[in-house]
């Protein structure tokens, strides 16, 4: 099983740290491993660089874009999707994060990622267990003449 934590990063931080996603990964990993006062301090840092998730907007995008999938379901505040017999994903929206769990092939999680990518431009997906981190919609570098 793969578990992704998705955060909506403030645009200023997203553009400044483009190409340095590992720094975000390290911050979230330290938070995951910390305890006590250190965990509280890191939580404040995370709250400062992230934006609250507009759950109504995300729910609307999910319903509108995924209703065509027969296997798409919404139960008890979670969204479920199967893509073929070997790909399943579950998505839960929280105040400051989205948790996406998936099994099997990558098809179902990719469908969720595509919808979320269209909903917001600065989602960062972090898989602490497998040490992966990346933008759902890569930020284009500015070109100076």
PyMOL commands that set and color helices and strands:
alter all, ss='L'
color gray80, all
select helices_A, chain A and resi 11-16+21-33+36-49+55-66+107-119
alter helices_A, ss='H'
color red, helices_A
select strands_A, chain A and resi 2-9+50-51+73-75+78-82+87-93+98-104+123-127+132-135
alter strands_A, ss='S'
color yellow, strands_A
deselect
rebuild
show_as cartoon
